[in-house]
Structure formats: C-alpha cells, structure tokens
C-alpha cells in the first residue's frame, strides 16, 4: 500500500534526508521517500500496519521539524 503526503513548511534538505532514513526503519515500511524540492512524502508499506506507520512518521517529522504541517496529497 502506498500513501502520499505533503509536508508544508519543510525548510531543510538535511532534515528531509533524516526523516526519510528514520521512516524507512519503521516496522512494516518497505520504502519511504521524502522529496525536499516537491515537499512530498511517499510511504510504501504493509496495509495493516499503515495507521501505526503514519502515526510514527508524524512523530519523527514533528521531532525534526516542529513547524511542518502534514497533509494528504
């Protein structure tokens, strides 16, 4: 299952890379991409674990960039 999000207010390419690495390590995630130029997050993972994956991904993003707003793409 693939989910797409917009990261409004993403201001740091280095932070985007850190987010991507941390989200990729979450249980159930097959692939995660944070594109700094388009401010998009794409998570590919197991459907039954997706609600938890999204919740954990939001925590990671808020920790690294507290001002970023996450919306569905």
PyMOL Python script that loads the backbone (N, CA, C, O; Angstrom):
from pymol import cmd

cmd.read_pdbstr("""\
ATOM      1  N   UNK A   1       0.849  -1.177   0.000  1.00  0.00           N
ATOM      2  CA  UNK A   1       0.000   0.000   0.000  1.00  0.00           C
ATOM      3  C   UNK A   1       0.896   1.243   0.000  1.00  0.00           C
ATOM      4  O   UNK A   1       1.913   1.294   0.692  1.00  0.00           O
ATOM      5  N   UNK A   2       0.497   2.233  -0.786  1.00  0.00           N
ATOM      6  CA  UNK A   2       1.285   3.460  -0.906  1.00  0.00           C
ATOM      7  C   UNK A   2       0.449   4.654  -0.450  1.00  0.00           C
ATOM      8  O   UNK A   2      -0.699   4.815  -0.864  1.00  0.00           O
ATOM      9  N   UNK A   3       1.042   5.492   0.413  1.00  0.00           N
ATOM     10  CA  UNK A   3       0.370   6.704   0.895  1.00  0.00           C
ATOM     11  C   UNK A   3       1.241   7.908   0.561  1.00  0.00           C
ATOM     12  O   UNK A   3       2.465   7.855   0.677  1.00  0.00           O
ATOM     13  N   UNK A   4       0.590   8.998   0.143  1.00  0.00           N
ATOM     14  CA  UNK A   4       1.316  10.216  -0.230  1.00  0.00           C
ATOM     15  C   UNK A   4       0.867  11.376   0.645  1.00  0.00           C
ATOM     16  O   UNK A   4      -0.317  11.529   0.944  1.00  0.00           O
ATOM     17  N   UNK A   5       1.845  12.198   1.054  1.00  0.00           N
ATOM     18  CA  UNK A   5       1.573  13.345   1.913  1.00  0.00           C
ATOM     19  C   UNK A   5       2.349  14.563   1.431  1.00  0.00           C
ATOM     20  O   UNK A   5       3.398  14.435   0.800  1.00  0.00           O
ATOM     21  N   UNK A   6       1.822  15.742   1.736  1.00  0.00           N
ATOM     22  CA  UNK A   6       2.539  16.994   1.512  1.00  0.00           C
ATOM     23  C   UNK A   6       3.091  17.470   2.846  1.00  0.00           C
ATOM     24  O   UNK A   6       2.401  17.417   3.864  1.00  0.00           O
ATOM     25  N   UNK A   7       4.323  17.929   2.838  1.00  0.00           N
ATOM     26  CA  UNK A   7       4.965  18.452   4.047  1.00  0.00           C
ATOM     27  C   UNK A   7       5.094  19.963   3.890  1.00  0.00           C
ATOM     28  O   UNK A   7       6.071  20.452   3.322  1.00  0.00           O
ATOM     29  N   UNK A   8       4.113  20.697   4.392  1.00  0.00           N
ATOM     30  CA  UNK A   8       4.108  22.153   4.239  1.00  0.00           C
ATOM     31  C   UNK A   8       5.037  22.780   5.266  1.00  0.00           C
ATOM     32  O   UNK A   8       4.921  22.523   6.464  1.00  0.00           O
ATOM     33  N   UNK A   9       5.961  23.606   4.783  1.00  0.00           N
ATOM     34  CA  UNK A   9       6.897  24.281   5.669  1.00  0.00           C
ATOM     35  C   UNK A   9       8.218  23.547   5.828  1.00  0.00           C
ATOM     36  O   UNK A   9       9.016  23.895   6.698  1.00  0.00           O
ATOM     37  N   UNK A  10       8.460  22.536   5.002  1.00  0.00           N
ATOM     38  CA  UNK A  10       9.719  21.795   5.056  1.00  0.00           C
ATOM     39  C   UNK A  10      10.834  22.727   4.582  1.00  0.00           C
ATOM     40  O   UNK A  10      10.833  23.165   3.432  1.00  0.00           O
ATOM     41  N   UNK A  11      11.784  23.029   5.469  1.00  0.00           N
ATOM     42  CA  UNK A  11      12.767  24.044   5.131  1.00  0.00           C
ATOM     43  C   UNK A  11      14.207  23.578   5.078  1.00  0.00           C
ATOM     44  O   UNK A  11      15.112  24.397   4.917  1.00  0.00           O
ATOM     45  N   UNK A  12      14.442  22.283   5.209  1.00  0.00           N
ATOM     46  CA  UNK A  12      15.826  21.834   5.332  1.00  0.00           C
ATOM     47  C   UNK A  12      16.002  20.501   4.601  1.00  0.00           C
ATOM     48  O   UNK A  12      15.362  19.509   4.950  1.00  0.00           O
ATOM     49  N   UNK A  13      16.861  20.484   3.599  1.00  0.00           N
ATOM     50  CA  UNK A  13      17.101  19.261   2.823  1.00  0.00           C
ATOM     51  C   UNK A  13      17.737  18.181   3.695  1.00  0.00           C
ATOM     52  O   UNK A  13      17.441  16.997   3.533  1.00  0.00           O
ATOM     53  N   UNK A  14      18.602  18.584   4.611  1.00  0.00           N
ATOM     54  CA  UNK A  14      19.243  17.638   5.519  1.00  0.00           C
ATOM     55  C   UNK A  14      18.201  16.983   6.426  1.00  0.00           C
ATOM     56  O   UNK A  14      18.256  15.780   6.679  1.00  0.00           O
ATOM     57  N   UNK A  15      17.251  17.784   6.913  1.00  0.00           N
ATOM     58  CA  UNK A  15      16.172  17.247   7.756  1.00  0.00           C
ATOM     59  C   UNK A  15      15.305  16.276   6.960  1.00  0.00           C
ATOM     60  O   UNK A  15      14.875  15.251   7.489  1.00  0.00           O
ATOM     61  N   UNK A  16      15.051  16.589   5.704  1.00  0.00           N
ATOM     62  CA  UNK A  16      14.263  15.708   4.845  1.00  0.00           C
ATOM     63  C   UNK A  16      14.950  14.346   4.712  1.00  0.00           C
ATOM     64  O   UNK A  16      14.290  13.308   4.744  1.00  0.00           O
ATOM     65  N   UNK A  17      16.264  14.356   4.566  1.00  0.00           N
ATOM     66  CA  UNK A  17      17.023  13.103   4.456  1.00  0.00           C
ATOM     67  C   UNK A  17      16.962  12.317   5.770  1.00  0.00           C
ATOM     68  O   UNK A  17      16.839  11.092   5.758  1.00  0.00           O
ATOM     69  N   UNK A  18      17.047  13.022   6.894  1.00  0.00           N
ATOM     70  CA  UNK A  18      16.952  12.358   8.201  1.00  0.00           C
ATOM     71  C   UNK A  18      15.575  11.740   8.394  1.00  0.00           C
ATOM     72  O   UNK A  18      15.453  10.633   8.917  1.00  0.00           O
ATOM     73  N   UNK A  19      14.530  12.464   7.967  1.00  0.00           N
ATOM     74  CA  UNK A  19      13.158  11.938   8.058  1.00  0.00           C
ATOM     75  C   UNK A  19      13.035  10.656   7.251  1.00  0.00           C
ATOM     76  O   UNK A  19      12.510   9.650   7.727  1.00  0.00           O
ATOM     77  N   UNK A  20      13.530  10.714   6.021  1.00  0.00           N
ATOM     78  CA  UNK A  20      13.445   9.561   5.120  1.00  0.00           C
ATOM     79  C   UNK A  20      14.124   8.343   5.737  1.00  0.00           C
ATOM     80  O   UNK A  20      13.559   7.249   5.737  1.00  0.00           O
ATOM     81  N   UNK A  21      15.337   8.530   6.263  1.00  0.00           N
ATOM     82  CA  UNK A  21      16.077   7.418   6.867  1.00  0.00           C
ATOM     83  C   UNK A  21      15.333   6.836   8.062  1.00  0.00           C
ATOM     84  O   UNK A  21      15.235   5.617   8.198  1.00  0.00           O
ATOM     85  N   UNK A  22      14.805   7.703   8.930  1.00  0.00           N
ATOM     86  CA  UNK A  22      14.104   7.235  10.130  1.00  0.00           C
ATOM     87  C   UNK A  22      12.803   6.513   9.777  1.00  0.00           C
ATOM     88  O   UNK A  22      12.488   5.481  10.370  1.00  0.00           O
ATOM     89  N   UNK A  23      12.050   7.048   8.817  1.00  0.00           N
ATOM     90  CA  UNK A  23      10.779   6.430   8.424  1.00  0.00           C
ATOM     91  C   UNK A  23      11.021   5.076   7.748  1.00  0.00           C
ATOM     92  O   UNK A  23      10.241   4.141   7.933  1.00  0.00           O
ATOM     93  N   UNK A  24      12.091   4.972   6.973  1.00  0.00           N
ATOM     94  CA  UNK A  24      12.425   3.701   6.314  1.00  0.00           C
ATOM     95  C   UNK A  24      12.673   2.585   7.328  1.00  0.00           C
ATOM     96  O   UNK A  24      12.451   1.413   7.023  1.00  0.00           O
ATOM     97  N   UNK A  25      13.129   2.936   8.524  1.00  0.00           N
ATOM     98  CA  UNK A  25      13.458   1.944   9.556  1.00  0.00           C
ATOM     99  C   UNK A  25      12.242   1.486  10.355  1.00  0.00           C
ATOM    100  O   UNK A  25      12.349   0.548  11.145  1.00  0.00           O
ATOM    101  N   UNK A  26      11.088   2.126  10.167  1.00  0.00           N
ATOM    102  CA  UNK A  26       9.891   1.738  10.916  1.00  0.00           C
ATOM    103  C   UNK A  26       9.415   0.351  10.498  1.00  0.00           C
ATOM    104  O   UNK A  26       9.554  -0.048   9.342  1.00  0.00           O
ATOM    105  N   UNK A  27       8.851  -0.376  11.464  1.00  0.00           N
ATOM    106  CA  UNK A  27       8.329  -1.718  11.208  1.00  0.00           C
ATOM    107  C   UNK A  27       7.183  -1.667  10.196  1.00  0.00           C
ATOM    108  O   UNK A  27       6.237  -0.896  10.358  1.00  0.00           O
ATOM    109  N   UNK A  28       7.277  -2.482   9.164  1.00  0.00           N
ATOM    110  CA  UNK A  28       6.217  -2.552   8.156  1.00  0.00           C
ATOM    111  C   UNK A  28       6.448  -1.668   6.946  1.00  0.00           C
ATOM    112  O   UNK A  28       5.711  -1.759   5.965  1.00  0.00           O
ATOM    113  N   UNK A  29       7.469  -0.807   7.001  1.00  0.00           N
ATOM    114  CA  UNK A  29       7.749   0.092   5.874  1.00  0.00           C
ATOM    115  C   UNK A  29       8.646  -0.629   4.866  1.00  0.00           C
ATOM    116  O   UNK A  29       9.711  -1.138   5.216  1.00  0.00           O
ATOM    117  N   UNK A  30       8.192  -0.663   3.602  1.00  0.00           N
ATOM    118  CA  UNK A  30       9.011  -1.243   2.545  1.00  0.00           C
ATOM    119  C   UNK A  30       9.893  -0.175   1.907  1.00  0.00           C
ATOM    120  O   UNK A  30      11.040  -0.435   1.544  1.00  0.00           O
ATOM    121  N   UNK A  31       9.333   1.046   1.775  1.00  0.00           N
ATOM    122  CA  UNK A  31      10.102   2.145   1.207  1.00  0.00           C
ATOM    123  C   UNK A  31       9.471   3.464   1.641  1.00  0.00           C
ATOM    124  O   UNK A  31       8.255   3.564   1.799  1.00  0.00           O
ATOM    125  N   UNK A  32      10.316   4.466   1.828  1.00  0.00           N
ATOM    126  CA  UNK A  32       9.829   5.811   2.152  1.00  0.00           C
ATOM    127  C   UNK A  32      10.719   6.817   1.433  1.00  0.00           C
ATOM    128  O   UNK A  32      11.942   6.676   1.407  1.00  0.00           O
ATOM    129  N   UNK A  33      10.091   7.832   0.851  1.00  0.00           N
ATOM    130  CA  UNK A  33      10.819   8.860   0.127  1.00  0.00           C
ATOM    131  C   UNK A  33      10.336  10.233   0.571  1.00  0.00           C
ATOM    132  O   UNK A  33       9.135  10.505   0.579  1.00  0.00           O
ATOM    133  N   UNK A  34      11.265  11.086   0.937  1.00  0.00           N
ATOM    134  CA  UNK A  34      10.947  12.487   1.228  1.00  0.00           C
ATOM    135  C   UNK A  34      11.646  13.314   0.158  1.00  0.00           C
ATOM    136  O   UNK A  34      12.875  13.358   0.103  1.00  0.00           O
ATOM    137  N   UNK A  35      10.861  13.969  -0.694  1.00  0.00           N
ATOM    138  CA  UNK A  35      11.417  14.815  -1.745  1.00  0.00           C
ATOM    139  C   UNK A  35      11.385  16.262  -1.263  1.00  0.00           C
ATOM    140  O   UNK A  35      10.316  16.857  -1.128  1.00  0.00           O
ATOM    141  N   UNK A  36      12.559  16.816  -1.007  1.00  0.00           N
ATOM    142  CA  UNK A  36      12.649  18.175  -0.478  1.00  0.00           C
ATOM    143  C   UNK A  36      12.122  19.209  -1.479  1.00  0.00           C
ATOM    144  O   UNK A  36      11.455  20.167  -1.087  1.00  0.00           O
ATOM    145  N   UNK A  37      12.416  19.021  -2.755  1.00  0.00           N
ATOM    146  CA  UNK A  37      12.021  20.004  -3.777  1.00  0.00           C
ATOM    147  C   UNK A  37      10.499  20.108  -3.921  1.00  0.00           C
ATOM    148  O   UNK A  37       9.966  21.203  -4.099  1.00  0.00           O
ATOM    149  N   UNK A  38       9.807  18.979  -3.846  1.00  0.00           N
ATOM    150  CA  UNK A  38       8.349  18.992  -4.002  1.00  0.00           C
ATOM    151  C   UNK A  38       7.622  18.944  -2.658  1.00  0.00           C
ATOM    152  O   UNK A  38       6.396  19.036  -2.613  1.00  0.00           O
ATOM    153  N   UNK A  39       8.372  18.802  -1.566  1.00  0.00           N
ATOM    154  CA  UNK A  39       7.817  18.685  -0.206  1.00  0.00           C
ATOM    155  C   UNK A  39       6.821  17.537  -0.105  1.00  0.00           C
ATOM    156  O   UNK A  39       5.772  17.666   0.525  1.00  0.00           O
ATOM    157  N   UNK A  40       7.160  16.416  -0.730  1.00  0.00           N
ATOM    158  CA  UNK A  40       6.274  15.247  -0.710  1.00  0.00           C
ATOM    159  C   UNK A  40       6.915  14.096   0.060  1.00  0.00           C
ATOM    160  O   UNK A  40       8.123  13.867   0.003  1.00  0.00           O
ATOM    161  N   UNK A  41       6.061  13.391   0.774  1.00  0.00           N
ATOM    162  CA  UNK A  41       6.459  12.171   1.469  1.00  0.00           C
ATOM    163  C   UNK A  41       5.640  11.034   0.881  1.00  0.00           C
ATOM    164  O   UNK A  41       4.413  11.115   0.808  1.00  0.00           O
ATOM    165  N   UNK A  42       6.315   9.981   0.465  1.00  0.00           N
ATOM    166  CA  UNK A  42       5.632   8.787  -0.039  1.00  0.00           C
ATOM    167  C   UNK A  42       6.081   7.611   0.824  1.00  0.00           C
ATOM    168  O   UNK A  42       7.272   7.322   0.939  1.00  0.00           O
ATOM    169  N   UNK A  43       5.103   6.944   1.425  1.00  0.00           N
ATOM    170  CA  UNK A  43       5.395   5.773   2.256  1.00  0.00           C
ATOM    171  C   UNK A  43       4.761   4.553   1.605  1.00  0.00           C
ATOM    172  O   UNK A  43       3.576   4.555   1.274  1.00  0.00           O
ATOM    173  N   UNK A  44       5.568   3.510   1.425  1.00  0.00           N
ATOM    174  CA  UNK A  44       5.074   2.245   0.909  1.00  0.00           C
ATOM    175  C   UNK A  44       5.269   1.212   2.011  1.00  0.00           C
ATOM    176  O   UNK A  44       6.380   1.011   2.502  1.00  0.00           O
ATOM    177  N   UNK A  45       4.164   0.556   2.396  1.00  0.00           N
ATOM    178  CA  UNK A  45       4.283  -0.394   3.490  1.00  0.00           C
ATOM    179  C   UNK A  45       3.106  -1.346   3.564  1.00  0.00           C
ATOM    180  O   UNK A  45       2.218  -1.344   2.712  1.00  0.00           O
ATOM    181  N   UNK A  46       3.125  -2.161   4.614  1.00  0.00           N
ATOM    182  CA  UNK A  46       2.077  -3.153   4.822  1.00  0.00           C
ATOM    183  C   UNK A  46       0.778  -2.454   5.203  1.00  0.00           C
ATOM    184  O   UNK A  46       0.756  -1.599   6.088  1.00  0.00           O
ATOM    185  N   UNK A  47      -0.302  -2.829   4.526  1.00  0.00           N
ATOM    186  CA  UNK A  47      -1.597  -2.162   4.698  1.00  0.00           C
ATOM    187  C   UNK A  47      -2.098  -2.204   6.142  1.00  0.00           C
ATOM    188  O   UNK A  47      -2.594  -1.204   6.661  1.00  0.00           O
ATOM    189  N   UNK A  48      -1.966  -3.370   6.790  1.00  0.00           N
ATOM    190  CA  UNK A  48      -2.494  -3.494   8.153  1.00  0.00           C
ATOM    191  C   UNK A  48      -1.691  -2.684   9.176  1.00  0.00           C
ATOM    192  O   UNK A  48      -2.204  -2.374  10.252  1.00  0.00           O
ATOM    193  N   UNK A  49      -0.455  -2.344   8.859  1.00  0.00           N
ATOM    194  CA  UNK A  49       0.382  -1.555   9.781  1.00  0.00           C
ATOM    195  C   UNK A  49       0.390  -0.061   9.443  1.00  0.00           C
ATOM    196  O   UNK A  49       0.987   0.735  10.169  1.00  0.00           O
ATOM    197  N   UNK A  50      -0.267   0.322   8.349  1.00  0.00           N
ATOM    198  CA  UNK A  50      -0.195   1.702   7.857  1.00  0.00           C
ATOM    199  C   UNK A  50      -0.644   2.752   8.882  1.00  0.00           C
ATOM    200  O   UNK A  50       0.019   3.783   8.993  1.00  0.00           O
ATOM    201  N   UNK A  51      -1.733   2.547   9.638  1.00  0.00           N
ATOM    202  CA  UNK A  51      -2.102   3.581  10.626  1.00  0.00           C
ATOM    203  C   UNK A  51      -0.998   3.861  11.643  1.00  0.00           C
ATOM    204  O   UNK A  51      -0.754   5.015  11.997  1.00  0.00           O
ATOM    205  N   UNK A  52      -0.335   2.808  12.111  1.00  0.00           N
ATOM    206  CA  UNK A  52       0.762   2.965  13.079  1.00  0.00           C
ATOM    207  C   UNK A  52       1.969   3.599  12.395  1.00  0.00           C
ATOM    208  O   UNK A  52       2.636   4.452  12.980  1.00  0.00           O
ATOM    209  N   UNK A  53       2.252   3.192  11.173  1.00  0.00           N
ATOM    210  CA  UNK A  53       3.377   3.758  10.422  1.00  0.00           C
ATOM    211  C   UNK A  53       3.190   5.266  10.253  1.00  0.00           C
ATOM    212  O   UNK A  53       4.123   6.040  10.468  1.00  0.00           O
ATOM    213  N   UNK A  54       1.988   5.676   9.868  1.00  0.00           N
ATOM    214  CA  UNK A  54       1.714   7.102   9.662  1.00  0.00           C
ATOM    215  C   UNK A  54       1.866   7.878  10.967  1.00  0.00           C
ATOM    216  O   UNK A  54       2.435   8.970  10.989  1.00  0.00           O
ATOM    217  N   UNK A  55       1.358   7.307  12.043  1.00  0.00           N
ATOM    218  CA  UNK A  55       1.460   7.941  13.358  1.00  0.00           C
ATOM    219  C   UNK A  55       2.930   8.131  13.760  1.00  0.00           C
ATOM    220  O   UNK A  55       3.318   9.204  14.222  1.00  0.00           O
ATOM    221  N   UNK A  56       3.733   7.094  13.582  1.00  0.00           N
ATOM    222  CA  UNK A  56       5.151   7.167  13.936  1.00  0.00           C
ATOM    223  C   UNK A  56       5.901   8.129  13.015  1.00  0.00           C
ATOM    224  O   UNK A  56       6.788   8.857  13.463  1.00  0.00           O
ATOM    225  N   UNK A  57       5.546   8.131  11.733  1.00  0.00           N
ATOM    226  CA  UNK A  57       6.179   9.040  10.776  1.00  0.00           C
ATOM    227  C   UNK A  57       5.903  10.493  11.167  1.00  0.00           C
ATOM    228  O   UNK A  57       6.794  11.339  11.082  1.00  0.00           O
ATOM    229  N   UNK A  58       4.670  10.783  11.597  1.00  0.00           N
ATOM    230  CA  UNK A  58       4.320  12.140  12.032  1.00  0.00           C
ATOM    231  C   UNK A  58       5.161  12.557  13.242  1.00  0.00           C
ATOM    232  O   UNK A  58       5.602  13.703  13.329  1.00  0.00           O
ATOM    233  N   UNK A  59       5.381  11.627  14.172  1.00  0.00           N
ATOM    234  CA  UNK A  59       6.213  11.920  15.351  1.00  0.00           C
ATOM    235  C   UNK A  59       7.642  12.261  14.933  1.00  0.00           C
ATOM    236  O   UNK A  59       8.238  13.208  15.446  1.00  0.00           O
ATOM    237  N   UNK A  60       8.181  11.485  14.002  1.00  0.00           N
ATOM    238  CA  UNK A  60       9.548  11.717  13.504  1.00  0.00           C
ATOM    239  C   UNK A  60       9.647  13.096  12.864  1.00  0.00           C
ATOM    240  O   UNK A  60      10.581  13.851  13.133  1.00  0.00           O
ATOM    241  N   UNK A  61       8.671  13.415  12.014  1.00  0.00           N
ATOM    242  CA  UNK A  61       8.678  14.700  11.304  1.00  0.00           C
ATOM    243  C   UNK A  61       8.579  15.856  12.290  1.00  0.00           C
ATOM    244  O   UNK A  61       9.313  16.836  12.169  1.00  0.00           O
ATOM    245  N   UNK A  62       7.677  15.751  13.265  1.00  0.00           N
ATOM    246  CA  UNK A  62       7.499  16.828  14.257  1.00  0.00           C
ATOM    247  C   UNK A  62       8.751  17.004  15.118  1.00  0.00           C
ATOM    248  O   UNK A  62       9.073  18.118  15.530  1.00  0.00           O
ATOM    249  N   UNK A  63       9.445  15.916  15.384  1.00  0.00           N
ATOM    250  CA  UNK A  63      10.673  15.988  16.189  1.00  0.00           C
ATOM    251  C   UNK A  63      11.777  16.728  15.431  1.00  0.00           C
ATOM    252  O   UNK A  63      12.492  17.550  16.004  1.00  0.00           O
ATOM    253  N   UNK A  64      11.906  16.424  14.140  1.00  0.00           N
ATOM    254  CA  UNK A  64      12.971  17.025  13.336  1.00  0.00           C
ATOM    255  C   UNK A  64      12.635  18.440  12.861  1.00  0.00           C
ATOM    256  O   UNK A  64      13.503  19.313  12.836  1.00  0.00           O
ATOM    257  N   UNK A  65      11.383  18.663  12.487  1.00  0.00           N
ATOM    258  CA  UNK A  65      10.940  19.981  12.007  1.00  0.00           C
ATOM    259  C   UNK A  65       9.570  20.282  12.609  1.00  0.00           C
ATOM    260  O   UNK A  65       8.547  19.973  11.999  1.00  0.00           O
ATOM    261  N   UNK A  66       9.541  20.887  13.810  1.00  0.00           N
ATOM    262  CA  UNK A  66       8.269  21.109  14.525  1.00  0.00           C
ATOM    263  C   UNK A  66       7.249  21.961  13.778  1.00  0.00           C
ATOM    264  O   UNK A  66       6.053  21.848  14.049  1.00  0.00           O
ATOM    265  N   UNK A  67       7.679  22.808  12.849  1.00  0.00           N
ATOM    266  CA  UNK A  67       6.756  23.710  12.147  1.00  0.00           C
ATOM    267  C   UNK A  67       6.112  23.101  10.905  1.00  0.00           C
ATOM    268  O   UNK A  67       5.241  23.723  10.296  1.00  0.00           O
ATOM    269  N   UNK A  68       6.520  21.911  10.525  1.00  0.00           N
ATOM    270  CA  UNK A  68       5.987  21.274   9.313  1.00  0.00           C
ATOM    271  C   UNK A  68       4.563  20.773   9.563  1.00  0.00           C
ATOM    272  O   UNK A  68       4.274  20.141  10.580  1.00  0.00           O
ATOM    273  N   UNK A  69       3.678  21.076   8.598  1.00  0.00           N
ATOM    274  CA  UNK A  69       2.297  20.568   8.632  1.00  0.00           C
ATOM    275  C   UNK A  69       2.182  19.443   7.619  1.00  0.00           C
ATOM    276  O   UNK A  69       2.631  19.570   6.480  1.00  0.00           O
ATOM    277  N   UNK A  70       1.578  18.344   8.041  1.00  0.00           N
ATOM    278  CA  UNK A  70       1.447  17.161   7.198  1.00  0.00           C
ATOM    279  C   UNK A  70       0.010  17.065   6.698  1.00  0.00           C
ATOM    280  O   UNK A  70      -0.931  17.044   7.491  1.00  0.00           O
ATOM    281  N   UNK A  71      -0.152  17.008   5.375  1.00  0.00           N
ATOM    282  CA  UNK A  71      -1.484  16.866   4.786  1.00  0.00           C
ATOM    283  C   UNK A  71      -1.445  15.768   3.735  1.00  0.00           C
ATOM    284  O   UNK A  71      -0.397  15.492   3.151  1.00  0.00           O
ATOM    285  N   UNK A  72      -2.591  15.145   3.499  1.00  0.00           N
ATOM    286  CA  UNK A  72      -2.663  14.112   2.461  1.00  0.00           C
ATOM    287  C   UNK A  72      -2.535  14.754   1.095  1.00  0.00           C
ATOM    288  O   UNK A  72      -3.105  15.813   0.832  1.00  0.00           O
ATOM    289  N   UNK A  73      -1.782  14.101   0.233  1.00  0.00           N
ATOM    290  CA  UNK A  73      -1.558  14.622  -1.120  1.00  0.00           C
ATOM    291  C   UNK A  73      -2.667  14.165  -2.046  1.00  0.00           C
ATOM    292  O   UNK A  73      -2.660  14.500  -3.231  1.00  0.00           O
TER     293      UNK A  73
END
""", "prot")
cmd.dss("prot")
cmd.show_as("cartoon", "prot")
cmd.util.cbc("prot")
cmd.orient("prot")
